[in-house]
Amino acid sequence: MLENVVEFFKNLPDKHCVECGEKIDEQSECYANTCEHCNTL
């Protein structure tokens, strides 16, 4: 069963900033939805 959980997280899509669309280099399951650049504006 643990293998299924690992596969689930491996297969999550890349996360993108809601402001500019740039890929966010964080884990997909994190709560941030804006990139560092947009977050400082």
ROMIGU-533006 format. One record per residue (C-alpha): residue number from 1; x, y, z. Coordinates in Angstrom, 3 decimals, m for minus. Example, Ala and Ser with C-alpha at 12.3 -4.5 7.8 and 13.67 -1.06 7.14 Angstrom:
BEGIN
vexvex seq=1&c1=12.300&c2=m4.500&c3=7.800 .
vexvex seq=2&c1=13.670&c2=m1.060&c3=7.140 .
END
This chain:
BEGIN
vexvex seq=1&c1=0.000&c2=0.000&c3=0.000 .
vexvex seq=2&c1=2.851&c2=2.409&c3=0.771 .
vexvex seq=3&c1=4.130&c2=2.052&c3=m2.782 .
vexvex seq=4&c1=0.828&c2=3.472&c3=m4.091 .
vexvex seq=5&c1=1.212&c2=6.589&c3=m1.930 .
vexvex seq=6&c1=4.769&c2=7.145&c3=m3.181 .
vexvex seq=7&c1=3.629&c2=6.788&c3=m6.784 .
vexvex seq=8&c1=0.801&c2=9.243&c3=m6.186 .
vexvex seq=9&c1=3.190&c2=11.985&c3=m5.035 .
vexvex seq=10&c1=5.703&c2=11.198&c3=m7.797 .
vexvex seq=11&c1=3.012&c2=11.663&c3=m10.423 .
vexvex seq=12&c1=1.645&c2=15.032&c3=m9.251 .
vexvex seq=13&c1=1.936&c2=17.664&c3=m12.001 .
vexvex seq=14&c1=4.338&c2=20.606&c3=m11.752 .
vexvex seq=15&c1=3.010&c2=23.556&c3=m9.827 .
vexvex seq=16&c1=2.759&c2=26.923&c3=m11.604 .
vexvex seq=17&c1=2.429&c2=30.482&c3=m10.305 .
vexvex seq=18&c1=m1.146&c2=31.786&c3=m10.489 .
vexvex seq=19&c1=0.144&c2=35.282&c3=m11.361 .
vexvex seq=20&c1=2.699&c2=34.698&c3=m14.147 .
vexvex seq=21&c1=2.469&c2=30.966&c3=m14.924 .
vexvex seq=22&c1=6.127&c2=30.254&c3=m14.112 .
vexvex seq=23&c1=6.908&c2=26.812&c3=m12.687 .
vexvex seq=24&c1=7.322&c2=26.923&c3=m8.907 .
vexvex seq=25&c1=10.339&c2=24.933&c3=m7.715 .
vexvex seq=26&c1=8.637&c2=23.594&c3=m4.609 .
vexvex seq=27&c1=6.877&c2=20.398&c3=m3.781 .
vexvex seq=28&c1=3.512&c2=20.161&c3=m5.486 .
vexvex seq=29&c1=1.671&c2=19.552&c3=m2.254 .
vexvex seq=30&c1=2.865&c2=22.822&c3=m0.631 .
vexvex seq=31&c1=0.380&c2=25.652&c3=m0.058 .
vexvex seq=32&c1=2.208&c2=28.457&c3=m1.908 .
vexvex seq=33&c1=0.578&c2=29.366&c3=m5.222 .
vexvex seq=34&c1=2.754&c2=32.302&c3=m6.339 .
vexvex seq=35&c1=6.425&c2=32.263&c3=m7.318 .
vexvex seq=36&c1=9.100&c2=34.083&c3=m5.340 .
vexvex seq=37&c1=9.216&c2=36.926&c3=m7.886 .
vexvex seq=38&c1=5.454&c2=37.620&c3=m7.815 .
vexvex seq=39&c1=5.384&c2=37.179&c3=m4.057 .
vexvex seq=40&c1=7.843&c2=40.090&c3=m3.589 .
vexvex seq=41&c1=5.933&c2=42.550&c3=m5.809 .
END
